[in-house]
Amino acid sequence: MSVMQGYDREKAVAYMSQRLDPSEFKPVADHVKELLNAAIDADFAYMTEAGVLNAEGLMGDAYYDDDDAFEYILERVSSPLSPSEKQMRALSSFVNQFMELQEAFMTEADLIDWN
């Protein structure tokens, strides 16, 4: 798995922790830091496997597919937990928020460019 060059995990976790709405994922809200780190790992693993990032952590030739990434991240975040249906809905809400905040963090940090 590659990590995007210039990505600061500590700053990303702090940024997202302040902006997440835990009321949307109450059944798993006590594990926010662990979930964020698992989601970050899964997101970069997806980007590497899909060719969005190359081995050096630079942008690859592929495009980021939000739907594929969501399923990929959700599967990896939920698999160690054996979640109930209620927890799975909460995890889905968490992943949705994570993806929005991950994009916002990377945009603000000038790690992605929409041009």
C-alpha positions as a printed NumPy array, in Angstrom:
array([[  0.   ,   0.   ,   0.   ],
       [  1.28 ,   3.432,  -0.911],
       [  0.551,   6.546,   1.1  ],
       [  0.106,   9.8  ,  -0.763],
       [  3.254,  11.902,  -0.603],
       [  2.716,  14.859,   1.701],
       [ -0.19 ,  13.245,   3.548],
       [  0.038,  13.844,   7.304],
       [ -2.034,  11.176,   9.061],
       [ -1.904,  12.923,  12.433],
       [ -3.235,  16.17 ,  10.978],
       [ -5.842,  14.274,   8.957],
       [ -7.147,  12.423,  12.012],
       [ -7.284,  15.664,  14.012],
       [ -9.042,  17.47 ,  11.137],
       [-11.643,  14.746,  10.686],
       [-12.179,  14.107,  14.404],
       [-13.257,  17.721,  14.87 ],
       [-15.706,  17.598,  11.965],
       [-17.34 ,  14.171,  12.24 ],
       [-20.933,  14.027,  13.453],
       [-20.943,  11.023,  15.814],
       [-24.717,  11.232,  16.23 ],
       [-24.929,   9.593,  12.789],
       [-22.894,   6.568,  13.876],
       [-23.613,   6.247,  17.622],
       [-23.271,   2.428,  17.847],
       [-19.585,   2.69 ,  16.871],
       [-18.787,   6.28 ,  17.938],
       [-16.601,   5.157,  20.854],
       [-14.046,   3.871,  18.348],
       [-13.604,   6.994,  16.206],
       [ -9.782,   7.126,  16.253],
       [ -9.46 ,   3.421,  15.413],
       [-12.081,   3.716,  12.693],
       [-10.387,   6.769,  11.184],
       [ -7.024,   5.024,  11.06 ],
       [ -8.579,   1.885,   9.558],
       [-10.452,   3.985,   6.986],
       [ -7.29 ,   5.902,   6.031],
       [ -5.409,   2.615,   5.58 ],
       [ -8.266,   1.191,   3.504],
       [ -8.555,   4.332,   1.382],
       [ -4.866,   4.304,   0.485],
       [ -4.979,   0.549,  -0.137],
       [ -7.9  ,   1.123,  -2.518],
       [ -6.071,   3.957,  -4.274],
       [ -2.968,   1.799,  -4.693],
       [ -4.869,  -1.256,  -5.966],
       [ -6.995,   0.841,  -8.323],
       [ -3.977,   2.67 ,  -9.737],
       [ -5.   ,   6.071,  -8.38 ],
       [ -1.674,   6.163,  -6.527],
       [  1.56 ,   4.654,  -7.771],
       [  4.171,   2.878,  -5.647],
       [  5.875,   6.193,  -4.859],
       [  2.666,   7.717,  -3.495],
       [  2.172,   9.98 ,  -6.498],
       [ -0.963,  10.235,  -8.594],
       [ -1.35 ,   7.317, -10.957],
       [ -3.284,   7.068, -14.208],
       [ -6.609,   5.828, -12.826],
       [ -9.568,   7.801, -11.546],
       [-10.975,   7.492,  -8.025],
       [-14.367,   5.787,  -8.178],
       [-16.359,   6.923,  -5.129],
       [-18.741,   3.959,  -5.187],
       [-15.977,   1.365,  -5.458],
       [-13.94 ,   3.144,  -2.805],
       [-16.924,   3.302,  -0.438],
       [-17.526,  -0.452,  -0.704],
       [-13.813,  -1.2  ,  -0.346],
       [-13.398,   0.998,   2.743],
       [-16.617,  -0.209,   4.361],
       [-15.63 ,  -3.843,   3.919],
       [-12.208,  -3.325,   5.452],
       [-13.409,  -1.167,   8.335],
       [-16.23 ,  -3.553,   9.219],
       [-14.593,  -6.957,   8.689],
       [-12.645,  -7.11 ,  11.991],
       [-15.775,  -6.151,  13.957],
       [-18.38 ,  -8.694,  12.809],
       [-20.944,  -5.891,  13.093],
       [-24.66 ,  -6.257,  13.702],
       [-27.05 ,  -4.759,  11.158],
       [-27.381,  -1.632,  13.313],
       [-23.603,  -1.293,  13.593],
       [-23.248,  -1.83 ,   9.841],
       [-25.615,   1.083,   9.155],
       [-23.581,   3.187,  11.586],
       [-20.349,   2.172,   9.87 ],
       [-21.849,   3.11 ,   6.501],
       [-22.642,   6.569,   7.868],
       [-19.134,   6.83 ,   9.278],
       [-17.507,   5.847,   5.964],
       [-19.667,   8.333,   4.085],
       [-18.553,  11.145,   6.398],
       [-14.959,   9.928,   6.291],
       [-14.856,  10.059,   2.503],
       [-16.207,  13.614,   2.421],
       [-13.762,  14.758,   5.096],
       [-10.817,  12.921,   3.537],
       [-11.478,  14.746,   0.279],
       [-11.843,  18.089,   2.077],
       [ -8.623,  17.526,   4.035],
       [ -6.655,  16.583,   0.929],
       [ -8.058,  19.557,  -0.978],
       [ -7.2  ,  22.005,   1.806],
       [ -3.709,  20.485,   2.084],
       [ -3.238,  20.919,  -1.71 ],
       [ -2.771,  17.18 ,  -2.169],
       [ -5.444,  16.895,  -4.836],
       [ -6.327,  19.257,  -7.64 ],
       [ -9.59 ,  19.257,  -9.535],
       [ -8.175,  20.885, -12.675]])
